[in-house]
Amino acid sequence: MKKPAAPGQTSPEPAGALHSLAKNLVQPLQVTPEQDKLLESALRIKIMHTLAGEPLTSKQVAGKLNKTPGNIHYHIIKLYEGGLLELVRTEAAGGIIQKFYRSKGTTFRSEQLTRFQFRKEDQVEHFITRLTLSPEELEQFHQDMLKLITVWESKVTAGEEYGVEIVMGRLQPAPSAAGPDPEPEVTS
């Protein structure tokens, strides 16, 4: 059984927590349908990114995101109760117990494939393309997309909330009435 920290002292982080955190931030965190609902907010995604590295209190997160501490505290409690944040340590400061949280991940995998329902007048962009990729190139493309999304999820921004949906999958060959494509003739 762990011994609680004495007043004014911090409780230590568990051994291997940094290694575990690094792994969780790279690998998508499998989320339940209930957790998926908790993540249907750009602000909560920003909170998860803000808490990805150094553990912070809700007041510190509020300062970084330019939001009110009460608002951020409410969302942190919901994320914590939903199992998406971990309580790393507590500190006594001036008679107040400060709680330091860290996110369990910043990319998520859900069993539910939900699609945004955009009204035509609200649809900003729709990109479609085809790529030929080796397995290594596919992995690099995936990592590049995650980095791009993470940069924008992490930024302190203002304005309207937008949904971004990127669907990628291997295409089936188009059926051909004449059968497989003939091999090109080689002439000498």
C-alpha positions, 0 to 999 in steps of 0.5 A, spaced: 500 500 500 502 506 498 503 511 503 500 518 502 504 524 501 505 528 507 503 535 507 507 540 503 510 534 499 508 531 493 506 524 492 511 521 487 509 519 480 509 511 479 515 508 476 515 507 468 510 513 468 514 517 463 515 510 458 508 509 459 506 516 457 510 516 451 507 509 448 500 512 450 501 518 446 504 515 440 499 509 440 491 511 439 488 510 445 482 505 444 476 508 447 469 506 449 462 509 446 462 513 453 469 515 452 467 517 445 462 521 447 466 525 452 471 527 446 465 530 442 468 537 444 474 541 441 475 544 448 476 537 451 481 535 446 485 541 447 485 539 454 487 532 453 493 535 449 495 540 454 495 535 459 499 530 454 506 532 457 507 535 464 502 534 469 498 540 471 492 542 475 485 545 472 487 552 474 494 551 470 490 548 464 485 554 464 491 559 464 494 555 458 488 555 454 485 562 456 479 559 459 476 560 466 478 555 471 471 553 473 470 551 466 476 547 465 475 544 472 468 541 470 471 538 463 477 535 467 473 532 472 468 529 466 475 526 463 478 524 469 471 520 471 471 517 464 478 514 465 481 519 460 485 522 465 490 520 470 491 523 477 498 523 477 500 527 484 497 531 489 500 537 493 498 541 499 499 549 498 496 554 503 491 549 505 488 547 498 490 540 495 492 541 488 491 535 483 495 534 477 492 530 472 495 527 465 492 525 459 492 517 457 492 519 450 492 524 445 489 520 439 483 515 439 480 509 436 473 508 437 469 502 435 464 507 433 465 510 426 461 516 427 460 521 421 459 528 422 453 530 418 454 537 415 449 541 412 451 543 405 452 550 407 456 549 413 461 544 409 468 548 408 472 543 404 471 536 401 478 533 399 478 526 395 485 523 392 488 517 391 495 515 393 500 509 391 503 507 397 508 502 400 507 499 407 513 504 409 510 510 405 503 508 408 506 508 415 509 515 414 503 518 411 499 516 417 504 519 422 504 525 418 497 526 418 497 525 426 502 530 427 498 535 422 492 534 426 495 534 433 498 541 431 492 544 430 488 540 436 493 543 441 493 550 438 489 555 443 484 558 437 478 562 437 472 561 433 467 556 431 468 549 432 469 544 425 469 537 424 475 534 421 474 527 418 479 523 414 477 516 412 483 512 408 482 505 406 485 501 401 481 501 394 479 495 391 481 494 384 475 496 379 472 491 376 473 490 368 468 487 363 474 485 359 478 482 365 485 484 367 489 489 364 493 486 359 501 487 360 504 492 355 507 490 349 515 491 349 518 492 343 525 492 341 
